[in-house]
Amino acid sequence: MQLFYSDTIEPEQIEFTFDKEESKHIVKVLRKIEGDTLNITNGKGFLFSSNIILASERRCVVKITKVDFFEPRTFRVHLAVAPTKMNDRFEWFLEKATEIGVDEITPIICDHSERKVIKKERFDKILISALKQSNQHYLPKLNEAVSFSDFISQDIEGQKFIAHCEETVKKELKDEIQPKQNYTLLIGPEGDFSTNEIASALENKFAAVALGDTRLRTETAAIVGCHTFVLMN
């Protein structure tokens, strides 16, 4: 199933008009014509079945024929990840985490962070593309970048974990997951979290966990953590 996305389409609508950019893509690139069927999601759990009634490169209009709603999962996955030095690696993480089923992502700026500015608009586009490619109906929420200290001081519900590389007592993440919870996992930069950051996280009730026997890159660790939460539920 080919899936299209718009955050402006609502369940009560009878017709919907795509913006100019998407209209051009549908009509000129995909060569869709009047009468063709399009499936659309708003990233909020809804799937709209529709038929094209006007196929113009500037204005593609569809008639909604059916609306389905998919209930959210009984758990939520929130990954707080330090942006990688190379943007393409963080973009890869965004894409794969969306495909696996992340719910929320917060870039965190840490003591050892080499990148402290993110391109949120570009990252949002990557999330949308991955949503469409993987035929999902919930778009992950991408937050603005925040400092590590500001993030851990928030009131966070559910189980909270920090994955770090220091040689201290840690339990395997898969052994600590309680099913059907909200999960928050902290993943540090290439230079790992600082000792002070780890201590602060533990003081704020984050549990230290390991993601396996090998040392993982930032983006790989985030993917392993995301998959572990989904797999254990």
PEZI-V337598 format. One record per residue. RES is the residue in one small letter. SS is DSSP state (alpha for helix, beta for strand, coil for the rest). NEAR is the number of other C-alpha atoms within 12 Angstrom. Layout:
res=[RES | RES]
ss=[SS | SS]
near=[NEAR | NEAR]
//
This chain:
res=[m | q | l | f | y | s | d | t | i | e | p | e | q | i | e | f | t | f | d | k | e | e | s | k | h | i | v | k | v | l | r | k | i | e | g | d | t | l | n | i | t | n | g | k | g | f | l | f | s | s | n | i | i | l | a | s | e | r | r | c | v | v | k | i | t | k | v | d | f | f | e | p | r | t | f | r | v | h | l | a | v | a | p | t | k | m | n | d | r | f | e | w | f | l | e | k | a | t | e | i | g | v | d | e | i | t | p | i | i | c | d | h | s | e | r | k | v | i | k | k | e | r | f | d | k | i | l | i | s | a | l | k | q | s | n | q | h | y | l | p | k | l | n | e | a | v | s | f | s | d | f | i | s | q | d | i | e | g | q | k | f | i | a | h | c | e | e | t | v | k | k | e | l | k | d | e | i | q | p | k | q | n | y | t | l | l | i | g | p | e | g | d | f | s | t | n | e | i | a | s | a | l | e | n | k | f | a | a | v | a | l | g | d | t | r | l | r | t | e | t | a | a | i | v | g | c | h | t | f | v | l | m | n]
ss=[coil | coil | beta | beta | beta | coil | coil | coil | coil | coil | coil | coil | coil | coil | beta | beta | beta | coil | coil | alpha | alpha | alpha | alpha | alpha | alpha | alpha | alpha | alpha | alpha | coil | coil | coil | coil | coil | coil | coil | beta | beta | beta | beta | beta | coil | coil | beta | coil | beta | beta | beta | beta | beta | beta | beta | beta | beta | beta | coil | coil | coil | coil | beta | beta | beta | beta | beta | beta | beta | beta | beta | beta | coil | coil | coil | coil | coil | coil | beta | beta | beta | beta | beta | beta | coil | coil | coil | coil | coil | alpha | alpha | alpha | alpha | alpha | alpha | alpha | alpha | alpha | alpha | alpha | alpha | alpha | alpha | coil | coil | coil | beta | beta | beta | beta | beta | beta | coil | coil | coil | coil | coil | coil | coil | coil | coil | coil | alpha | alpha | alpha | alpha | alpha | alpha | alpha | alpha | alpha | alpha | alpha | alpha | alpha | alpha | coil | coil | coil | coil | beta | coil | coil | beta | beta | beta | beta | beta | beta | beta | alpha | alpha | alpha | alpha | alpha | coil | coil | coil | coil | coil | coil | beta | beta | beta | beta | beta | coil | coil | coil | coil | coil | coil | coil | beta | beta | alpha | alpha | alpha | alpha | coil | coil | coil | coil | coil | beta | beta | beta | beta | beta | beta | coil | coil | coil | coil | coil | coil | coil | alpha | alpha | alpha | alpha | alpha | alpha | alpha | alpha | alpha | coil | coil | coil | beta | beta | beta | beta | coil | coil | coil | coil | coil | coil | coil | alpha | alpha | alpha | alpha | alpha | alpha | alpha | alpha | alpha | alpha | alpha | alpha | alpha | alpha | coil | coil]
near=[14 | 22 | 28 | 35 | 40 | 31 | 22 | 19 | 31 | 25 | 24 | 16 | 18 | 20 | 24 | 34 | 32 | 32 | 22 | 18 | 18 | 25 | 31 | 22 | 22 | 35 | 26 | 19 | 14 | 17 | 17 | 27 | 25 | 20 | 18 | 23 | 26 | 35 | 33 | 44 | 37 | 33 | 34 | 28 | 27 | 32 | 35 | 36 | 32 | 32 | 27 | 31 | 25 | 25 | 31 | 27 | 24 | 19 | 23 | 34 | 33 | 35 | 30 | 29 | 24 | 23 | 23 | 22 | 21 | 17 | 14 | 19 | 19 | 16 | 28 | 31 | 45 | 41 | 45 | 48 | 52 | 46 | 47 | 36 | 24 | 22 | 22 | 18 | 25 | 36 | 33 | 25 | 40 | 46 | 33 | 31 | 40 | 43 | 30 | 31 | 40 | 42 | 37 | 30 | 42 | 37 | 43 | 37 | 36 | 36 | 23 | 24 | 29 | 21 | 25 | 25 | 21 | 29 | 21 | 23 | 14 | 18 | 32 | 25 | 23 | 28 | 39 | 34 | 29 | 33 | 38 | 29 | 22 | 23 | 28 | 37 | 37 | 36 | 39 | 37 | 30 | 32 | 23 | 25 | 27 | 26 | 26 | 35 | 25 | 21 | 33 | 32 | 18 | 17 | 14 | 23 | 19 | 22 | 30 | 37 | 43 | 43 | 45 | 43 | 30 | 22 | 15 | 15 | 14 | 25 | 21 | 22 | 34 | 24 | 18 | 24 | 30 | 21 | 22 | 19 | 23 | 27 | 38 | 42 | 48 | 49 | 50 | 45 | 39 | 31 | 25 | 32 | 32 | 24 | 20 | 17 | 34 | 34 | 21 | 22 | 33 | 24 | 18 | 24 | 22 | 32 | 32 | 35 | 35 | 33 | 35 | 21 | 14 | 12 | 20 | 24 | 29 | 38 | 36 | 30 | 41 | 47 | 39 | 33 | 43 | 43 | 28 | 30 | 39 | 31 | 21 | 20 | 21]
//
